[in-house]
Amino acid sequence: MTLNPKELCRRSVLAVLAAHVALPRAARSEQVDSQRPLVGALRWDAWYAPGSTTTDALQESLAPEKYRWRVPFFAEVQPGKMPKFPPISQAEMDLEIRQASFAGLDYWAFVAYGNDDSMSLALSKYLTSRNRDLVKFCLFTELSHWGTVSHPAKLISEHIALMGRKEYVRVQDARPLYFLGFIDKKSVTERWGSNDGLRNEIQDFRSRCVASGAGNPFIVLAGTASEIEDWSSLPGDAIGAYVVSDPRGSGSYASLTQLVERRWQSMARHGLPVVPTVVTGWDRRPRVEHPVPWEHNQKPGEGSEFYFDAPTADQIAAHLRKAIQFASARTDGKKAPAILVYAWNENDEGGWLVPTSPCDTQRLEAFHSVLSTEPLSHNPKCKIIE
């Protein structure tokens, strides 16, 4: 809320501020939501299962001293030793929700895996958290996880069930928000035969959601930028991206955000609503120097010159404001109801908001300065209370 002191006497200003501060967080969120798109951040939850392939790989990639500053706050960090990521506890998830709420986030977009996958441990803890109403959730699903035309994955049914929960974020006439990403010609052809095969599955997914009572999903499609003409013709409601960058680019964070903001504009020329992706950084050197098992083509050190400088808090806040302005300025028929942030916790790739060890909350505070009306003193910091 912006107050003009020339139009309000001192008593009026104090009264308005007092009333605003007195509102509970949920009420304040509803006020802000009526003025801007919802803002949510991606969660890629590879951090919480020690002994798993993904968690162990991240411990190795962030082990070098020069990358320790990126380690999430919940890590066990000792000089001269590899950082350790303990199993996620309910208290830790409760705190992460409070951190995201302090930042002003409306939702998290969980990168979706099956219910029994270790990558879903954080989602499971979220769903049992007493704080879950503070920050809603939705799903960002990789197309390959949908299965094939002859064997659609059971994950689809799991997602439809999750979309019926009251914590699931809803947009435009209470429609559940759903991201279907990493769409490319090769995957579509191999798994679905053609765009028509995938089109039929998306339509069936939509029908099943409606029949279940979850509602008509607002589907955001995301895929390979160079193939946007193909996948944007699928029956989605908007288009977007998991992340926007130049894999062979380098430079300042300002040059990265210029690239990202140009991409929003180029996507808008396709005539569909665009969910703009806010990129909080892009520097994959930890993975380049210590390749992770699932990136089969990455050779150690190859491409280490391609990265963008880390942002300041002010730069992140400015980039977020640009996304809000972009989304809000579009005409009603092409206005997307949400913004996506890369990311809550892609720390090893350079994109994160989660506090880093021991308790650096500057990125949370950057978002807070744009999205929240709560005082900075409400910052929950990093103490996990079991």
Secondary structure, DSSP 8 states (H G I E B T S, - for coil): ----TTTS-HHHHHHHHHHHHHS-HHHHHHHHHTTS-EEEEEE---SS-TTSHHHHHHHHHT-SGGGGGGSBTTSB--TTS--B-----HHHHHHHHHHHHHHT--EEEEE---TTSGGGHHHHHHHT-TTGGGSEEEEEEEGGGGB-SSSB-THHHHHHHHHTSTTB-EETTTEEEEEEEEE-HHHHHHHHSSHHHHHHHHHHHHHHHHHHTS---EEEEEE-GGGHHHHTTSS-SEEE-S----TT--B-HHHHHHHHHHHHHHHHTTSS-B--EEE-----HHHHHS--TT-TT--TTTTTT--B----HHHHHHHHHHHHHHHHHS-GGG--SEEEEE-SEEGGGTEE-S-BTTTB-HHHHHHHHHH--S-GGG--TT----
